């Protein structure tokens, strides 16, 4: 099988590594890829927002399957482009069309979907700049803290938690009327704050059946003890020690199955991954958000725990026969720490030489914001590299990851030193 993987971050490096293991994978292209994905396939300089170019490449290179890593091409309708073209529609496509991608592309749509299908989530209301005063009144009706979400895609940074009504009102005005996140915040969702334990649950679906993948806990805040600004993710752990069989059964019955059934009831076709961002409040799960792809850095801990052939899994989903596929998951822990450029998620410098990669042992290195400069690997983004270690023992896996995090180096490097620490009481 000849496969085209769309994306160029740490998630795509992890996917490329796992897909290249499959005996079904004869040739793997990654667009645009990064220096890490190039170790497992051929990088191609395609614009992931240019649907026509991607389609042309797929045809001229006899592609059998397209797998989309990031959310933006899905929200922009890459799947629709393939489905509408008689020359492209027979290519297997892993990822929803735009209608299904609205679960992630519009938080207002997602909240209304959950309300319609009785899926537990925080209380909320939706506002625009024209209803700014109503938004203020809604804030005053809530108890602090306040959760303010940009409706559209904001690269993982569109959720602001405010501690005072004044801060919440200023944030709402910045989003709605001062274009803090551009078009993404023309509409905002204001939610009640849920106090609990966060976790992420993943499934793959063909629109009818679904298969549960490893759960994970990620760490979004830049600072230790979950302080500071939201980021795209600073680390992750899988499995989630507090997520026992009873909780997972509740999640399947109250959240996963109603979501799949709701999509079907609304005639929204969906092939691919669904990421359920959850808050567990006194053992009851609530949906914080949907994503319509694997997370990053969650993919870097979920994929190492899947021992079965993921190309065969994605083929089964794209062909509508996922019910016949058996997902095999190992019991080992996987612990990931993300090393970032100093200053991220705000302003940061690029172009610093990365050293120590050849001295790392016992861990996976998943490249994200790295690029070649002559014969050097240099920093090229905010999240630079994800280091993942696996093992039957949580503490040994965690120590391995941190040992290698200390070895990899570049000017201004930063990483959280407390990833997984909060889970130790549950081990």
Steps between C-alpha positions, in 0.01 A plus 500: 500500500623849408406749773502879526515639856407867537681710764841584635502493880580260780171318452585436135848374591335253741247398234771460235706283736202278580367480143841415356504189723200356317560233234211662311698822456702475176573871467435788739495866399469777761389852406683709598655283772807587706850359553351226719235381255773482234647208697189294419384622160542768235419861583327695224468882498123529467290780645257316729238771438514456120239233434559491124875444536446220751249335267733532201787349698283210611403422141847537349657281771237223505408567862268240655437669835511854637536550877453851639686588821405864580153646532515800264493310165202300630309810606583658163343203318787290365284190551215661305740577214594133470139381535375738230760413234428185299875443457575533872202348676630143480809597700450397863477814714558497877344811645150652504351728241434861598160427655653256748806720553270770641513304827844656536473796263212662688468477877151648476397220261659238726319628809166507317566145374568380854186668629291347221628150569505520881878471528620637835687830474534826693218754489564772244376783279627634167556869416618737227620861515141614446396319821795621709284640782309171521836321528591726792172422673556126451843531660342674798258208539788251536739427782874537432714387334363562149576301185510709181542314170553631148249320279743416220848351470771685692791252503419373848518850653138615468386402850554756775415433865437822691492538878296822532193643323708799388765280342230291332329807355829641370582164339156476338534851356851425371374186327170626360571862416880532481569184292734338754479173304382644168198332343526218755364728773219675312285276718588393853368229727486581871487192720459409862829386649519131584731398783642152455761286332570537129555211263485430127326203340549397138301285260516420132168466322359415159179686583320190626733301722789633705807368677640635823868602494727569799394787724746772600544798728662806349638816656399821321634778722851633446586508870547228757203414723282597201565873513543763231378518142344220300724334244459233237613250766807458721487127561275196538461171684323179397322308647315724745539336843175637645291382202386159617253264328191660657594851386588377151162324478325827590701683235406245236130497592444869570741665255652285226196304386263802510753696292523233230121453505447877488718540193309223328163648601601835349623332179856616560741245354810450711806290428807543715603590853297676768677645802278558804650758736336415832472633853421239763298656783448263794525200267255646245649587158417823315615604153719810495564483126509278194794469265465320167851357487762360732636748750853634521682406725244231587574310178858465620381289797192335344669358189789327683242306703318359194662171403266419210542623141363856484505509120271197502287680762471816290426297186219318686354835610519654153338189347215490754597169659656615824285262704717213372826661615658407834702776669779362717632725778800432722484566874824699514509864606601762245618837632577797276665834574502780242807723475415850381673816388546755779214750497242262352198532476575869456789644300808280458816487292579230245808359332689362799706184447360193675756270658496171689255315276759231425555444873137416578428135576189312609252764381319597181586842362207650312604813311265799481651849461832382354646574159823447307743788456788371288614196699354616829165441667372832632191618682220613272193517721361538850470133588828357379515132594293246695686234699301183578605201708306181560526235769307274733603720792363856508793643697767342278327622183471851644864509613614382155310782335641763733853364473485548124328838532808617687727371222330669203608864498473831318511864598197601705351150529213456743295208624271425790657281766174382656336302218326201659584605855134555587421141400748335739238464781287286264782263397 
